[in-house]
Amino acid sequence: MRTSARGLERYYGCLLAQAALQPIAEQYVVRWMDAVERGGYPPDVAELFEAAAAERVPVLSPAPVVSYLRQCFKTGRVPDETRIVLAIAHAYAEGDLMNLDRTCRCPARRPVFRRPSFSSFTGE
């Protein structure tokens, strides 16, 4: 029974990671909007990685998240929390497997749930 449970936990690991990362990304985006409205800089991206580590979610590659957030800052856009979650949960698989004309076989390749993003409220 334990072997079956561990196998399911490994298979649905990305789903568990997404569920743990969703509130972290939402809080980050709220803090981002507050900081930008006050004319300051957005919160440090390292806070995302520290919060993920506290929830025992591995950050496979920080590059996609950092690149996306830099682009959002330069263009003045509000980041999409779902894109942040997917970049953290699937960064290694997307970067490694997509070059081999394969896709991540994980069932969480697309988010299970989709909440309206803050960018939909701002019209971007």
C-alpha positions as CSV (number, residue, x, y, z in Angstrom):
1,M,0.0,0.0,0.0
2,R,2.8,2.4,0.8
3,T,4.5,1.7,-2.5
4,S,1.3,2.6,-4.3
5,A,0.9,5.8,-2.3
6,R,4.5,6.8,-3.0
7,G,4.0,6.1,-6.7
8,L,0.9,8.3,-6.8
9,E,2.7,11.0,-4.9
10,R,5.5,11.0,-7.4
11,Y,3.1,10.9,-10.4
12,Y,1.1,13.8,-9.0
13,G,4.0,15.7,-7.6
14,C,3.6,18.5,-10.0
15,L,-0.1,18.9,-9.0
16,L,1.0,19.0,-5.4
17,A,3.6,21.6,-6.2
18,Q,1.1,23.7,-8.1
19,A,-1.4,23.6,-5.3
20,A,1.3,24.7,-2.8
21,L,2.7,27.4,-5.2
22,Q,-0.7,29.0,-6.1
23,P,-1.2,31.0,-2.9
24,I,2.6,32.0,-2.8
25,A,2.3,33.3,-6.4
26,E,-0.9,35.2,-5.5
27,Q,0.7,36.9,-2.5
28,Y,3.7,37.8,-4.6
29,V,1.6,39.4,-7.3
30,V,-0.3,41.4,-4.7
31,R,2.9,42.6,-3.2
32,W,4.2,43.4,-6.7
33,M,1.1,45.6,-7.4
34,D,1.4,47.4,-4.1
35,A,5.1,48.2,-4.6
36,V,4.6,49.4,-8.2
37,E,1.7,51.6,-7.2
38,R,3.9,53.2,-4.6
39,G,6.5,53.9,-7.2
40,G,9.0,51.3,-5.7
41,Y,10.6,48.2,-7.0
42,P,8.8,44.9,-7.0
43,P,9.6,42.3,-4.3
44,D,12.8,40.3,-4.7
45,V,12.3,37.1,-6.7
46,A,14.3,35.2,-4.1
47,E,11.3,35.5,-1.8
48,L,9.3,33.3,-4.2
49,F,12.0,30.6,-4.1
50,E,12.3,30.8,-0.3
51,A,8.6,30.4,0.1
52,A,8.6,27.5,-2.3
53,A,11.4,25.9,-0.4
54,A,9.4,26.3,2.9
55,E,6.6,24.4,1.3
56,R,9.0,21.7,0.1
57,V,8.6,22.5,-3.5
58,P,11.8,22.2,-5.6
59,V,12.8,25.1,-7.8
60,L,14.2,23.2,-10.7
61,S,15.5,26.3,-12.6
62,P,15.1,29.9,-11.5
63,A,15.8,31.3,-15.0
64,P,12.3,31.2,-16.5
65,V,10.7,32.9,-13.5
66,V,13.4,35.6,-13.3
67,S,13.3,36.2,-17.0
68,Y,9.5,36.5,-17.0
69,L,9.4,38.9,-14.0
70,R,12.1,41.1,-15.5
71,Q,10.1,41.3,-18.7
72,C,7.0,42.3,-16.7
73,F,8.9,45.0,-14.8
74,K,10.4,46.4,-18.0
75,T,7.1,46.6,-19.8
76,G,5.0,47.7,-16.8
77,R,2.8,44.6,-16.8
78,V,1.4,42.8,-13.8
79,P,2.7,39.2,-13.7
80,D,0.3,36.3,-14.1
81,E,0.4,34.1,-11.0
82,T,-0.5,31.0,-13.1
83,R,2.5,31.6,-15.3
84,I,4.7,32.0,-12.3
85,V,3.4,28.7,-10.9
86,L,4.0,26.8,-14.1
87,A,7.5,28.3,-14.6
88,I,8.5,27.1,-11.1
89,A,6.8,23.7,-11.3
90,H,7.9,22.8,-14.9
91,A,10.9,24.9,-15.7
92,Y,13.3,21.9,-16.0
93,A,10.9,19.8,-18.0
94,E,10.0,22.5,-20.4
95,G,13.5,23.6,-21.0
96,D,15.0,20.1,-21.3
97,L,12.3,18.1,-23.1
98,M,11.0,20.7,-25.4
99,N,14.3,20.9,-27.2
100,L,14.0,17.1,-27.9
101,D,10.6,17.6,-29.6
102,R,8.9,16.0,-26.6
103,T,6.5,17.3,-24.0
104,C,6.4,16.9,-20.3
105,R,4.3,13.8,-19.6
106,C,3.1,15.2,-16.3
107,P,-0.6,15.6,-16.0
108,A,0.0,19.0,-14.5
109,R,1.5,20.4,-17.8
110,R,-1.6,22.6,-17.8
111,P,-3.0,23.9,-14.5
112,V,-5.9,21.9,-13.1
113,F,-7.7,25.1,-12.1
114,R,-7.5,28.5,-13.5
115,R,-8.3,31.5,-11.4
116,P,-8.9,34.9,-13.0
117,S,-5.5,36.7,-13.1
118,F,-5.0,40.2,-11.8
119,S,-4.0,41.2,-15.4
120,S,-7.6,40.5,-16.5
121,F,-8.8,43.2,-14.1
122,T,-6.3,45.7,-15.3
123,G,-7.1,45.2,-19.0
124,E,-3.7,44.0,-20.0
